[in-house]
Amino acid sequence: MYQQLLAQPQSAETQTRLSQCEAEIAWLVYTIGAILGSHLTPSSTPETQQLIDGELSGRVFQLAILTDQNPLAAGRMAQRTNQQLELAMLYFFGQFRKVYIGDQATSSSKVYQYLAERLRLADHLAVLTLLMQKITGHLNYRHECAELTTKALALFSELAAGYSSGKLLLKLDIVHLILRSHTSTEFPFLDLPANGRHRTAFQGMLARLLFSESEQPAQFAQFMDPVREALDKLCEAAKQGPIFVSDASRSLLIGTLRDLRGICSSCNNRRTYSLFFEFLYPAYTPLLREVAAQWYHTPAVTTPLLKLIAEVVYNKAQRLTFDSSSPNGILLFREVSSLIYVFGTRILTHDVPAGGNIYEHKYKGIGISLLALHRALSGNYVNFGVFALYGDKALDDVLSIAIQLCLSMQLSEMMAFPKLAKTYFTLIEILMRNHTSTMVKLETLVLAHITNTLQEGLKSHEVSISSQCAAAIENLTVYHFTHAPELERTEAGRRLNAHLSTEPALFQGLLSALLQIIVFEECANQWSLSRPLLPLILINQDFFNQWQEQLIAQQAGTPERQAKLVSAFQKLMAEVQCNLESKNRDKITTNLTLFRHEVKALF
């Protein structure tokens, strides 16, 4: 009926009937997709059901061919019912892929026998060719419909992610054509600002396909040719000043940064990451630094830039593993720290436009730059002692600007943005763990501010934030307790002693907050909170005894409860020695479980 309507003269009545027909067919296609999706595997489906699946699938594939080849059907792409029909077919393709394309599917299935007889779709490759033609058709000609673009890319991602389906895709000429030409000229959807995330995902999918076939430099270089051409244009523009900050350069810059991030995200091993790193460094890292300097006030540019940097320094799956004689780890950190420093010094003096969103214009960029720094510091591919040994200020400069960025944010505002708060506390934890001597050299007011933020973070209902704060406090207090005998013999020790002289309650507030949580609140991360408890008690024994006595005194009206509370505190410290050996720390962790059980019954 649909084919007959397309063959009739296109009057207003015919258009109305076509819309109604498309809506009804879309419902049927969704139903067929649901039927196929209910089967676990082809082997679990009886042959009779496979024959039925083949006949139903054949009708949908026939419809897909018709909508692509018939000019009138293709001309209805702006109609909502036509879009709904295309969305239904994409849903069906996804369900068909799960059952009849992949590791457990075989071309000997009765489904393929039917498709071969009726539509000459004899095997996986024939069906995949049809699917890829449909996907590329949507990305090329229907890019104005955001929902279709999203669903088409999701189907492409599922096909590329599967081991068997990914290998089959690489046998298709259309896929190799995409790998050679994947710019906005071939895929206009890439230029739409709303498709920024889709652009990153699209380039990541293509890179994943490329790496699954070959990790050879020649193939990678050919794949990167469009990106290289764009970067070369931007380098030329950067030399000319005003052109670099034009709207044309901005659009090209944003797209290229997203492309690079998508490709880097698919570098999941040492070999592929090395190919990407050698492409980027040293040819284009100066350009990225110049982008940070010139576009720091434009979130649309700095967000993809900083996310790219955060991805480049991310040592997932130990992909950043360089040879023992290679300086690449140090060189990477120097470049990244320099870019963060350039961005940080400028964003600190940048005022948010009147009526502007402070998160979008300032805090988001700060958060991503702190995330990039955390990943660089925790990646285990840089020996940071090298910088002090050779007088290189890269580490000191980036840590200094990072602290300034942290201080520039109001605590209440930071806690209002969970993603920003998590990034901040994660960075503070790594600084307290691996760079404690640098942290204690800060000004007293700065260190006191940081400890106050940790105290507030302990009270957070986000378990991850509370645990990060507990770990940071643990590292700082353990450092103080361990170095207490030699406080006057080292610069860091003298500074810490000076902090405590100026702010004697520096650790007392942390201990008080921790005890309040342990005694009066439910805590899902009891083990994490127990780790800083012993060092805090050993540093503040008098304050701990005073806090304990005050709580016991408050129960004077009920002697029985008071006696049980005294017993609970005695059990907390039972057999606990004045040291931080592992056995001793494990003991107070065990005691804390019993302590909380008894105290919970009292309060």
Helices and strands as residue ranges (DSSP letters): H 2-7, H 12-37, G 42-44, H 47-69, H 71-74, H 80-100, H 110-119, H 124-141, H 146-161, H 163-169, H 173-180, G 188-191, G 193-195, H 196-213, H 217-223, H 225-239, G 242-245, H 247-265, H 270-280, H 285-294, H 299-312, G 316-318, H 328-348, H 358-358, I 359-363, H 364-377, H 385-389, H 394-407, H 411-415, H 418-434, H 436-440, H 444-458, H 463-483, G 484-486, H 491-502, H 508-520, H 526-530, H 533-539, H 541-553, H 559-572, H 582-602
